[in-house]
Amino acid sequence: MKNKFVNTSNMARFMNAVTDLQNRGAGEACFMVVDGHPGLSKTTICHWWAIQNNAVFLRAKAEWTPRWMVRELLESLNVKPRHSFQDCFRQAVDALMARSNQAHIQGKTFAVIIDEIDHISRSEKCLETLRDFSDLLEIPFIFVGMQKVRHNISRFPQISSRIGQYVEFFPASRDDVYSLVKELCEVEVSDDLIEFLLEVSRGRIREVKEAIMAIERFGKRNDGVVTRKAMAGETLLNSRDNGQPIKVRAD
């Protein structure tokens, strides 16, 4: 499978939300929530965007405390944490401000992305620490998680009131799946097989990519365009619901 990034409708929603967040009226409303079911490329898209913009990308941990969180933030900024939490917090403020200013000079958008935010979406102490950073610096903090994140954060009005954008990721559209297959697959694939893939994957990007790998393996063993008829009886992907293989049907 080709190593390239494919723009999808979820990516477009994400980029539009980032732009709107940058153009917000209230400076303190600099939180953004990205949510949706597993397998829709939330992490992939946010991590790709972070790399393009030299942004910070962290993965929340189940046992995070404010101290642990800030120390990981400093490590991601290539800053050696000092001993006390107070000193670490000041270090983080200075480093984040420096990175934000550098990004502004380069014409980029700096942000802190925290994936798996579900782990701390009920932790008032961690969320309040992030609010302290955002109030002081007014830089975007992007929270990435599952669909319960909105409900969990709504328990803390001082946090939820600062969310300037919500972005829900949806299953890939027909155009998305066609683009993913055409741009990532290293063999030519017929439309009827792509339509079957769209049906059985339910637009889940993770499953689409799994199927592309299966199609490639088959196509490299056989000459010509890979069609639904040619792959009939072959395993395309595994069902997320029961773990059983999903085989290509002839019709």
N, C-alpha and C positions, 0 to 999 in steps of 0.2 A: 504494500500500500504506500502511495506517495506520501512523503512527509511535507505536507503543506496545510495552510489554514484556509478553510472554506467559509465564506461569509454566509450566514443563514438569517432567517427572520428573527431569531432570538438575539443574534448579534446586533442586528439593526435596532431592536428595542433597547438593548443595553446601551449602545452608543448614543441614541437619542436621549436616554435618561441621564447619562453622564453630561451631555451638553446642557440639558435643562438644569441640572444641579449646579453647573458652573455659572449659569445665568440667573440663579435664584435671587429673589428679592431680599429675603431675610438671611443675613450672613450666618446666623447660628444654625440654620436648617441644613446642615451639611452631612446628614446621615442618608444613606441610600440602602434599601433592602432589595436583594435579588433572591427570589425563592422559586420553588417548583419541585416537582417529583424527581426522584433519582434518575440518572441516565439521560438528562437533557442538555448536557455540556455546560452546566453553570460553571463548574471549576475550570474546565478547559478554556472557555471564553475569557473568564476573569483573569486567569493566569497568563494567557496570551496578551491581553490588554496591559497587564502589569509589566510584562517584559518590554512591550513597545514603549511604554511611558516611564520606565525606570521607577515604577511605583513599588510600594511594599506589599508583599503577599504573605500572609500568615495563615496557618491552620490552627484554629482553636483546639484546645485539649479538654478532655472531660473533667480534669482536676485543676484547671487553670485557677489561679488566684491573681489578684491585681499585680502582685510582685513578680510572679512567674511570667505573666503576660508582658509586663513592661520589659523584663530582661530579654525575652525572646524578640520583642520589638527592637531593642537596642542591638541585639546580635544581627538582626536582618539589616540594620543600618550600619553594620561594621563598626559599632562602638562598644568598647569593653565596659560592661556595667560596673559601677562602683558598688560599695557595700550597702548603703542605706537606701530604702525605697525613695526617700525624698531626693537624694542625689540622682538616683536612676531616673526619676520623673523629670528632673531638670535637664538631664542629659538628653532624654528623649525629645523634650520640647525644642531644645537647641538643634538637634540633628534633624528633626522633622521640618523645622523652619528653614534650615539650610537647603534641604532637598527640595522643598517647595519653591524656594526662591530660584534655585538652579533650574528647575523644570519650567518656571515662568520665563526665564531668559531664553530657554531652548524652544519655547512655544509649545510645551507639552502640559498635560494635566497630571498633577501629582495627586495621589490618593493612597490611603491605607486600606487594603482589602483583607478582610478576615473571613476565611472559608470555614465551613462547619460551625457557624455562629450558634447553631442550636445548643452546643455544649455550654455556652454562657448566657443564653437568652433569658435564663431565670436568675442569673447572678447579678443582683443589683450593684454589688461592689465593683465587678469588672465593667459593667456598662457605665457606671458613674465615672470610673477612671477614664474611659474612652470619651465620655461627655466633657470631662475636664480638658482633655487634649483638644477636642473640637471647639470648645468655647474659647480657648486661648489662641488657637491657630487658624480656625475657620477653614480647615482643609477637609476635603471629602473623606469620609470613612464609609466603605462599602461592605455591608454585611451579607454573606452568602449562606443560604441554608434551605431547609425544607419549609413546607407550607405552614407549620405551626409557629414559625418565627414571629409572624405578625401578631398572632394572639399572645404569645409570651411577652413580647416587648410592650404590647398595649397595657400590660399591668403596671408599667412605669411611665406615667404621663410626661415626666420631665425628659424622658428619652424619646418616646414616640412623637412628641411634639416637635422634635428636631429632625424627623425623617422628611426630607424634601422630595424623595422619589421612591416609588415602589416599582419593581420590575418583576413580573411573573413570567417564567419560562414555560413554553408550551411544547407539545410534541412537534417534530419537524413536519413542515407542510410537504405537499407533493413536490413543489419546486425545490425545496430544501433537499429532499432525498435524491432527486435527479441530479442536483448539483454535486452532492457528496459522492455519488457513484461515478459520475462523469469525470470529476476532478481528482478523485483519490484512487480509483481502481486502475490498476496497470494493465487490464485487459478490457476489450470492448464488450459492453453488456447490452442486451436487447431491452427494449422498453417493457415487454411483457414480464421479464424477470424483475425489473425494477418495480413494476406495479405490484407483483407478488411480495417483494421485499417490503414495500410500503404497507401492505396489508398486515403481514405477520409481525413486523417490527413495531407497529402502532406509533411510528414516528419517534421511537426512542433512539437517540443518536448512538448510544453505546451498542445497541443491537444492530443498528445499520452498519457500524464499522466492523462488528464481528462478522456480519454477512459478507461484507466486501472482501474480507480476508478469505472466506470460504470460496467465494466466486473466483478470486485470483488464483487460488491453489488449483481449482478445477480448470480454469482457463489456460494456465501454463502447462497443463498436461494434455490439453486438447487444442487443436488449431481452430481459428475462426472466432466469430462472435459467440459469446456465451448466452444461450437462450434458456428460457424456462423449460422447453422441451428437452434440451440437451442435458440439463441438470436434474431432470425428474428423478426422484428417489434419493438425491444427495442431501446431506444435512446442510442447511443454510445457516442456522443459528440454534441456540438453546433457549427454551422458554424460560422467562424470568419467573413465571407463575409456578411451574412445577419442575423445572430443571430438565425436562425431557427435550430431545432434539426435535427441531422442526424441519421436516424434509420438504423439498420442493415438490409440489403437486403438478402433474402434467396439465391439468385444466382446472 
